Structures are given as C-alpha cells and as structure tokens.
Amino acid sequence: MQRGRVKSIVLVLILLITTSSSLIISASGEVREESPNFISPVGFERFSAGWMDSKYTNSNNDAIDIRYYYPSTNGGEKVPLDCSWAPYPWIAFHADGGESFDGYNWIGEGLSQAGYFVVIIGEERSGDQIYRAISDHSELIGTIGYINLTGDSQKGPAGSQGCIDMDHWGVAGHGLGAGLATAVSSYWGSVFTTGQYQPPRALFGLGIDTDDIGTEITAIEMAHPSHALYLTGTVDTVAPTDEHAEPLLHQWNSGWQLLEVVGANHVQYEDDQSFLDNLFDGDATMTAEEQQQHAIDKIKPYLDLTLKGDDASWYSATSRENNPDQPSDSNSYLSENLSNNQFYRVTQLANFANAPSARAYPTLFFDPISNTTVLATGWGNDGNGFSDMWSLDLEGSREWEEEQGGPTSIGSNAFASDGWASGLLSGSSDSGQPTLWGWNGWSSSWIAYPENARPEGVSGQTMAWDSVSSRYISYGGYNSSGEFSNETWAFDTGSAMWQDLHSQNSPRGVAGASTFFSEGWNRTILFGGMGLDGNLSNETWMFNGETNSWSKLQLSGSFPSARMEMASAIDYENEMAYLFGGLAVDNSGNGVVYSNELWSFDLDTLKWNLLSNEGINEISAAGMAYDNASNNLVLFGGNTWDGLSDETWLYNFTENEWDLHSSSSAITSTDVIHIAASVIERDLDSPPDSLQVHCQVMGETNWVAGIWDNVNDTASCELSPFSLPPGFHTASLRVLHEGKRASIQTTFERA
C-alpha cells in the first residue's frame, strides 16, 4: 500500500506550533491510497446486535466512555462477535450536544446487524477543536487496532481478533456530532499528511448542526471515494436545513447528497426524546421508528458502497433505483453535487513533455563522472513515491533524459555525495520501513544496502559526507509513527554499518535542516530545521566528529531567517554551500511563508551571503545541485502556493539570476494537449464498457468528449491550447457512468 506524501508542510507546521486546539486551515494535504481489499455486503438483518460499554483514551489522555455495537449470533451485552463475514468496516458515531452514547441504540443495532462495527461516542469534543478531534480519532484507531490485533475481551468483544477492517472506516454523527464528523473527515489529510493512518472514507450526518464548525468548512482532498450522505428533517427547527446543511454543502468542495426527509424532525434521530427536546423542535409527522428506519435504509447501502466497495449498491445508495440519471426518494427532497466524487481509480499515464513529473523532496546531485545532474525519488501529485531516475547534461543536450534503475525510496529522503563517485540515500519504503541506497557513479546505478541497525529518522533527517573521517553523518528526522529524533549517527562505508554517536548538545532543528561539511574546519555544519517544540530555527551549528559534540556558532553579519525544508547544494572545489527557499518565518515573526531566497555559505570563513530573492517562485522541499561543468545551480520541483512544481530552474553565476529552464507540462500554441489515464474500479475490477470520458481546461474551455478504450481500460482526450493565454492552467479529465464518476487534474504551462 502506498503512503502519502507531504504536499504542503504549511498546515503541519501551524499545527505543531499552535498550543491551542483551534485550527486555521491554510493549505492542502494528501492522504493514503485506498485499499482494494473489500468485504462483501450482507443483508440488513444478517446478524444480531451485540454490544458492550468500554473506554478509550483521547488525545488529552482522558478516559472516555464509549459503546461498541457489533455483529453477533445471538445478540445482547458482551456476547462474542460473530466473525463469519469479517473483517467488518467500522464507524465512529458522535452524539449530538448534551447527549450520551446510550441515546443511539437504534443506529448501533441497525448497522451492526448489517455487518458493521460501530463505536458510539457521547458529546466529547466541541466541533471547533478540530485538531484535537482529529487526534482523538487517531487514538481511537489505536484502540480499535489493539482490539483487532489481540482480541482482548476486557477492551472489546470476545472473538474480535482479526475481525475488524482497519483499512475501511468512517465518521458520522447527529446534530453537533455530525458537524464534528464533517470537520474531522474534511481536514484529516491536512493533519496526517504522510498517510500513517488510513483516513475515514465514509461520512454521514443526521440533522447536521454547524454551530460549532461554521458553514465554511473546506474539504482538503477528501479521502476517496469523497462522497458524504446527509439526512435532515423538513420540520427540524433545532438545526434548520436552510441555516445549516445547505449553506455548508453548497460551498463544500467534496461530493455529497442531501435528503430532506418530509415530516422528520431533529430529536427523533435519538432513541429517547425528553419533553425539553421536543419543546424546541418541530412537530414530526413521521414516527421516530419510521424516521430511524428510513435512515437505516439509506445509510446501509451508502456504507456498502463506500466501505465495502460494492458497485451494485451505487443505485440504492444514491436513490437511483428507478432512474440512474434522475435520483429520487419518495420520502425526501433530494439534492446533490457529485462533481468531486472519486468512485474509480484514475491514474494519469503520460506527461505533456518528456521531463520529470512534478514532485516534492526530489534528490538532486551532480555526478562528475558523467558531468550530469542526476534526479531521483520524491513525492508526486497522486500521493505516491517515485522510483524513476533522470539525468541533465547542461553541456550537451540540455534536456532531461530518463534513465533506468532509480531507487525505490520515498519520503523526504536525505542524500549526501562524496563529491566524486559515491553517495548515500536514506529514506523510507512505501510501507514506511527505512531504506538505504548507495550511488555508484562509475556504473551510474543505485545499490540497496541490507537491513541493520539504523537511525530512527526515516523522513526529515539531514546528512553530509565527512571527507576527513570518510563517513556519512546523519542527524534528526522522524520515523513512520511521526516520532522525532535528535540523534546523530555515522555510516561507515567500509563496514556498511550505522553507529549511534550519542552526541551532546544537539541542534534545535531536528527536521528539515541542511548540513554541509567543511574540510578546512573538519566539522559538519548544520543550519535551520524545525525543533521538537514545533518552532523553526535560524541557528547554525557545528559538529565535532572527534568529540561527538555539537556547538552553536555565534556568527556575525546577516544570515537566513528561521526555516526548514530548504534545497541545498555544495561547490566542493570552492568550499561554498548554497541554500534556497524553504518554509520560513515571515517578516512579522508570527507566520510562515514559502521563500525564494538564495544564500551562500562560505565553508572557510563561515559567512552567510544573500545572493538573490527575486526572479523565481517561492518554493520549499525542492532539490538542488551545483553543476560545476556549467557553473550553474540546478533546482527542480518542490512545494509552491500553486501546488507541486515540475519546473527546472538554473541560477547563472555569470549573470547572477534565475532562468526557467524547462517544465514537464510546458506546451506551445501549436501543440496538442493530450491527456490519458488508466481507469479501474475501486476493487481493481474493470470499469463498465460504456464509460463516458470528458476533458476541459478548467475555467477556459467547455467539456470536450474523449475516447474510452474498454480493451485497455484507458481514457483519453485531446484539447487545443491555441486560445489559451500564456501561463499556468489546469486540465481535467473525468469519467462517468450513470452518475458515478471520478476525475483527475493536471497543471500545465502554456508557453
């Protein structure tokens, strides 16, 4: 299974810096790829409902009462779980304000009878505490995962070992709980950007109340299939549709369907309604039993579609049983927006030009044996890591050429070169395990090192080649669980072994720092990074490899502001290091921005010098190399305010300016915009033979019919760029079948 990549570090940093539980959403993230391993759906009452009360520990370390409902043979309290149709997807259902978990027996029983593991949570967390609420769910994942792994009957139902589907789960709620669930689902991918947890893939809400979350929630690349179901009553006066559901959904950028149930009110989505509950709500013309049964009839096929991957449930899940093109429900007024649904797996097949695809955290270095700049690894727009390799000969063809045999290492890899024919790449695999690759310049190939003891950090670490002791020095980073390390390690190329140096006085910046080695000082130099406290560092440190100790340098003159995720390069011959961009503290000192500053650091005099802060976009997490054959800095990729970059920039030391060299998506007016993608079902089956294909340049052209190749399961379109103004544009390809759809977007430059 693929792990996600950090599409933007801005939000992550804001979350780490803030000490409150409120959240300001300002950028997008990426979530983990959906597992195709679905369990088959069962009938509405295939099982009896078992239940038990339990607890979990939330992100504040508070013990929270919860209730489990689960499929069983005989039903009742603490009966064993029936594992005959397992593993069962699970749902975290949040109660309305002032309500406890025992007010929702009907939803727990109804869904557990249909093959779902349901966790009912009382009013635990306010909807405006989004980060805390999301963190609570990560703790809940740990609790459910423990039950699934151990079958501990003190924590969960007996017989549950291996019977819960940890890859497919969802969030839901009633009233304020539905608002909380919506916020959690919308912002999950912005908090857990590296995909260490499977995100919630189902979201349903009953009588949603937006008083806590507001009506301007933004879905940050909702986890596929990106479809939510909401039910609310026409006589709900607690959270009227025109004040809550409609304002939220009409601006919400994810797929949704809203059923306004005729004669339903707010409180009848609870088991027991008090006199005060009814006093402030409208008079229902449906009974509570009818209202609740109608909800189960809609929610069950919705969950079968989203969490069990059952394509046949599309029609009943979206009220299309009678007419696929005209959804309707005899008990409801129905509205929907399916434009952002992702019910197929769509993968782009080709770039607009033969050049590296857009990515963050690429590895870039100059190979003096071949006199080319080499590019490998990185995270792409689809959330997957790259295993390709490219070379750029600025004294020859001046074009990127794809090579064979790139390393299969993703994440924010650390790379260091000895300046000649060798290099070391440390990162992680798509399963989150650490990887280690060696570069051989004589054969232009990568060689994987065997597993042994390694540093904790598999992402965000920094590394330099110590040419005096002939070893690589690695510092900091974080592991696949998000735990940070401030350890210093050394890698001996002769024994191919890591050694923990147990260093003293570690630098503050443990993630996203940059390191260089000064032969004249016989010291490793480190700048910047993010500290354990979430703050950025502007400190320059020096590592003494003889005493294994760090010391902070007190440098005179100007130096870069606090920052992380900079691109770095070294001119070995002239003992000059270069630092570009990154995520930096802004002029106010209170926020963070992408930077376009280029700094040099003299490894002899230990002086910083600002070379440029114009002529190029603000970028973080790019790759950079010093091409000493052409005397240029080569910069590629990274995060920008417009998304991932596929641009190659050259800094010309003769002219002292940046020049845009190439882009994998740049086209001219005489070119044809060709978009092609493979399409499969979410469970990896072939899609329908009659799939419709459309393409457009968003905001510029109308939808144009494309071609569906049902033999090869590929969709393609051709668009003309002739009428497009110069600059960047986004092309979209969508596929449709009886309302079910998916799409991809790709950015290109019109030259």
Phi, psi and omega in degrees: 000137182281146174262151180286172177231163183279102179285325174214128181275351187302309183295319181301317181295318179301320181293323182285326183285321187293143177256350177268172181263004175280165188219132174251117182270124183223000182202176186251163180225186182225146185241170188288149181294142183288135176288136178274002184272090182258151174265149182288145177288160176234178181290173184298323184233046180294329183239168165267158184267118169265156179207156174201148175272144181209193178218157166221161181259120184278186185288348173268005183068027176264141176279122185246131177287135177220167176229133176262137166241138188206158179294134177217171182276315186251339181082157178121178184283130174060025173284158180295152175284137177273112187265013190294333180242023183283166004278148184261128171300157184233156184232133170260110184252127184255132181287162175288168180303132179080000183256154177254177183291341183277007176267005186226041176299323185298320181284322177295315180292316183297320182279326178293326176296337181261012173093036177231146175263118190243133176247116178262126183239131177290184179293095186257322190223135177290146182293344178272001175260064193294313182299316178297320180296318178295318178297324175304318182291329175293324175293322178295322175302318178298320179294312179296320178298322178296316178299316181295325182283319189256335187068025182300111185283353173279334182260330183211184183293146175299145177080014185269357183300122179074011187253005179246132181276100183283349180274342185229110180212169182212170176239151183201174178177176179237135177060237178297329176295325176292323176296316178300315179299321179296317179295318180299312181294320184293322188253003183305312185292345178273342177266309180261071188287337182268006174072026181291341176237145170294133181281163173293131183248000173231146178212118172225149183224143178245122178053051187302134178243119186261015183302324181278321190262344186078177183250016181242037177293137177249129176279112181273088181046066181310143178300139179297141017269010172057053181218129181239153179237129178234137174236134177213153185270148179289340178250022175286110177257358174283315178224075183304142183303317185287350178253344187233287186298311185295311178300324178293307188289327183289346174246358186282133186261048170221169180286143181203159170223135182241127175248115174267100190283120185293124178084000178270149176242198185272311192285343180283001168275010171246159180290312183240130180247123180282171177300318181292324177302310182290332182298324184261008181242165179286162180277114182282143173261351170266152171282163177300321180296318179294318181295318181289322179293321176301319179297314179300319180299332180268323185286321183301308177295330176299315179290324176300324179287310188279321186255343177247002173062027184275102183298326181295338180282355181306318187289313179285329180292333182242018177058045180245023183299323185270325182209109182301333182267353184220083182295146179201152176223125187296342181256002190215156162273130189243133171224157183200161170217107184256009188296337181255011177295153177226073183265007169230158172268113183244124183234122179297139186260335188213151171276169175284336180218162181277089180200165181300144178286159178302140181194160170251158178058039175289152172267124181229133176202159179265131178256104183291344178291314180261357184055041178229155170272132183252138178234136177206167174060188180118172178248135184254180183297333183272004178087001181258156176277159179259144173238021180272174176213138182228156175227149181229117180256099182284348176262357181239249185288338183060019177241148173293137176233129181283133179251175180256153169085038177289156180286142177268078181219127183246190179085187178274077185300152170255133179226142173219142179247151175276006180082001180225264190243005184227157177201164181227131180241122179241127182201219180216158177274176180291347176263004178091001179276149180293145177233156179213123183232144175251139177263131176246104182292335181291327179252001183050051184219161178252142179232128180280133175277149177290162181288141171198191178298131184222163177300154179297321185288123174248355175216150175076000179281170178228153187213147178218154177267120176271102186285344179280313180266359179054057177208160177265136178251124180243140180222138168073205181099185178216153184270185185292345177267003180083011180274129184276152179232141173243032181273152175246126181235158176235141178246121179266119185289335180290313180268349183057041182234144173271149175226127174286120185274354179048053186290161179252154173055057185294146177299156182291322183281105185262347182224134176074022176276174176234143179231150176219159177246133177256113178293322181298321180266349184053047183220148170270131182255133178235138175229143167072204182102172177255136181275173178298337180274002179087357180269150178277153182246143171243025185268148174249126183240160180230132180253125177266107182288348178276325179254357182054047181226147176259147174219140180277134180272138174258093188264143175272164178083188182278160177202164183298151174290170180302135184193169176214171177058040177280155167272141183223155179206160182228133167266097187296323184295320184258008177053050181232129177254152181230143181228130179231140166063220182103180175262112191239154172294135183282179185297332180285341183081001184250343183235183179231147181219158168288146183245153171237022180282139173246120180243149169248151177228116181283114183285355176263308182270349182059046180244135173270148178213126177281117182270322186197148171216036180207167175084004182208154180293158171283128189217142168235163175059034174271173172248147182214146177218151173264115179270098184281353174286325182247358182058049177231148163274134177249123181237134180223143167071204179106176176269134174231173178296339181262008182112199181287146181259142172244020185269145172250122180245146176240132172259115183270114183286342176286316180267348183053052179206159178272142174231134174286117185271314183196167176209137180290351183242013181277132179226162177252175183294338181268353178284171173243130176280107181253122179242128179224143182210147171272147183226128174222164175290165180296333177265015176076008172284167178286145178283176181299152179293334186259030181298133176270146181232132176223151176222155173200158166270115191298128180080359184235322184230162173282167176294135179243135180293138178249197185240134175251119177260098185281354175281315182257002180055050179233144176246142181210155178214159171229132180233150177265131177270006190303316185273000184279139175287156176301149180126192184266140180223164178238124176259143181236137172241128178234151175237145186221146169204110177051047177091333179281136188209171171200163182206162171228154175236145176220138182266138177221162179251128172270114185290000000 
